[in-house]
Amino acid sequence: MNEPIDQSRCPFCQNKNACMAESTEVCWCVNAVIPSELIALVPEELINKSCICNNCVALFLQDPEKFNLQ
């Protein structure tokens, strides 16, 4: 049986992603640069369902190769 997807959790670290998509406020990601290489790493079942958190974006930008090993 499939577990429900918690859209408030990052698909990588499972911490809160601070997504504001369901809010009237502007989300932090509107002004963020999220590399397509990072987006490509999101598990297929979470694509367009769970947002990457700011911390994982920053970690990927620091060292993409190390991030791949996590």
Secondary structure, 3 states (H helix, E strand, C coil): CCCCCCCCECCCCCCECCCCCCCCCCCHHHHCCCCHHHHCCCCHHHCCCCCCCHHHHHHHHHCHHHHHCC
